[in-house]
Each structure stands twice: as structure tokens, then as C-alpha cells.
Amino acid sequence: MAAGALAPERPALVLEPTDQAPGMARRYLGERFRELGHDDDTAGRLVVTELVTNAYKHVGFGHIVVRVFPDKRDDLTVIEVWDEGGELPVVREEDHDAMCGRGLLMVVRLVHDWGVRPLNEEGKIVWVRCAR
């Protein structure tokens, strides 16, 4: 496989950790999904909202970077959210009485696969691959 097969085709979205970040990320994702030929961006918008909200609320400093690009190997779309926090996300057990903490569980159920890539410099990238 060529090294460029997974490379983003468009500049990333760089966000400040504010309450405006999730909405900006949803608009960016919607534009990218249309460019990539998705008929429906509902799952992608939910996923990017959750990941950016987690970066904003749980890290709260530094930049949040969002990238959306095709994975041509498997005909999927990759969503990456980078933040400067060192704490890795954890999917919690389903708890019907919980008032919060279900977001990553929802993400896991909506996507093809997901993971976290800690970075040597600072932070981490949480990535998901969505069906097209």
C-alpha cells in the first residue's frame, strides 16, 4: 500500500477548547462527508461531537485538531480528534442510572472500529473509522 493512501486530502480543523468547538467540528465534518460522497452524516456528526466535547471538557487546554479523510484500503472514512491531554479515554460499562459517561459507549456502537494513539510529543489522537 502506498504511504499516501491514508493521508488527509484537506487541511485539518484547528479549534480552541471552547463551547463553540463541537458545533464547528460538526460543520467541518458535514462538509467533508459531502466531499467524500456520504449520503448521511448523522453518525459522523454524533461521533465528532462526542470526541470534541470530551477534549474540550476533560482536557480544557491547548488546541483540538479534527481531521476527516478516506481510508481507501477498506472504503471507510476516518475521523481523528487530537488533543493535548495525556489521559486516555475509557469506555465505561453500560449503566442505565448514570447521568453521564455514556458517550464513548455510544461512539463504539456507531463506528466500524476505533482506537487511541498516544503521541510522543504531547497528547493523543482518538480515531474512528465509519462506514461510507
C-alpha positions in Angstrom: 0.0 0.0 0.0 1.3 3.5 -0.9 2.1 5.7 2.1 -0.3 8.4 0.8 -3.3 6.1 0.8 -4.3 7.2 4.3 -3.1 10.8 4.1 -5.7 13.6 4.6 -6.7 15.4 1.4 -7.8 18.6 3.1 -6.4 20.8 5.9 -7.4 19.9 9.4 -9.7 22.0 11.5 -7.9 23.6 14.5 -10.1 24.5 17.4 -9.8 26.3 20.7 -11.2 24.4 23.6 -14.5 26.4 24.0 -18.2 25.5 23.9 -18.2 26.6 20.3 -15.8 23.8 19.3 -18.3 20.9 18.9 -20.6 22.9 16.6 -17.6 24.0 14.4 -16.5 20.3 14.3 -19.9 19.2 13.2 -20.0 21.8 10.3 -16.5 20.7 9.2 -17.4 17.0 9.3 -20.6 17.7 7.3 -18.6 19.5 4.6 -16.0 16.7 4.5 -18.6 13.9 4.4 -20.4 15.6 1.5 -17.0 16.0 -0.4 -16.3 12.3 0.3 -19.7 11.2 -1.1 -21.5 10.2 2.1 -25.3 10.1 1.8 -25.8 10.5 5.6 -23.6 12.3 8.1 -25.7 11.6 11.3 -23.4 9.0 12.9 -20.3 11.1 12.0 -21.7 14.2 13.5 -22.6 12.4 16.7 -19.1 10.9 16.9 -17.2 14.1 16.2 -19.4 15.9 18.7 -18.6 13.4 21.4 -14.9 13.3 20.8 -14.5 17.1 20.6 -16.7 17.6 23.6 -14.5 15.1 25.6 -11.4 17.0 24.5 -13.0 20.4 25.5 -14.4 19.2 28.8 -11.8 16.7 30.0 -8.6 18.3 28.7 -9.6 22.0 28.5 -6.3 23.4 27.3 -4.4 23.6 24.1 -5.8 23.1 20.7 -8.2 20.4 19.4 -7.5 19.2 15.9 -10.1 17.4 13.7 -9.2 15.5 10.5 -11.6 13.6 8.3 -10.3 11.6 5.4 -10.9 8.4 3.4 -9.3 5.1 4.3 -9.1 3.8 0.7 -8.0 0.3 1.8 -11.3 -0.6 3.4 -13.6 2.1 1.8 -14.2 3.7 5.2 -13.9 7.2 6.4 -11.5 8.1 9.3 -12.3 10.8 11.9 -9.4 11.8 14.1 -9.5 14.2 17.1 -6.2 15.2 18.5 -5.9 17.0 21.9 -3.0 17.8 24.2 -4.3 15.7 27.2 -2.4 12.7 28.3 -5.3 10.8 29.9 -6.6 8.1 27.6 -10.4 7.7 27.1 -12.1 4.7 28.7 -15.4 3.1 27.5 -17.5 2.6 30.6 -19.8 -0.3 31.3 -23.5 0.5 30.4 -25.2 1.9 33.4 -28.9 2.8 32.9 -28.9 5.0 36.0 -25.8 7.1 35.1 -26.3 10.8 34.3 -23.1 11.0 32.2 -20.3 8.9 30.9 -22.1 7.0 28.1 -20.6 9.0 25.2 -17.8 6.7 24.2 -20.0 3.6 24.6 -22.3 5.3 22.0 -19.3 6.1 19.7 -18.1 2.5 19.9 -21.5 1.2 18.8 -21.8 3.6 15.9 -18.5 3.0 14.2 -16.7 0.2 12.4 -13.7 0.4 14.8 -11.9 2.9 16.9 -8.7 3.4 19.0 -6.4 5.8 20.7 -2.9 6.7 19.6 -0.8 8.3 22.3 1.7 10.8 20.9 5.4 11.1 21.9 5.3 14.9 21.8 2.0 15.8 23.6 -1.4 14.4 23.8 -3.3 11.7 21.9 -5.3 11.1 18.8 -8.7 9.3 19.2 -9.7 7.9 15.8 -12.7 6.1 14.4 -13.5 4.5 11.1 -17.0 4.9 9.8 -18.8 3.1 7.0 -19.3 5.2 3.9 
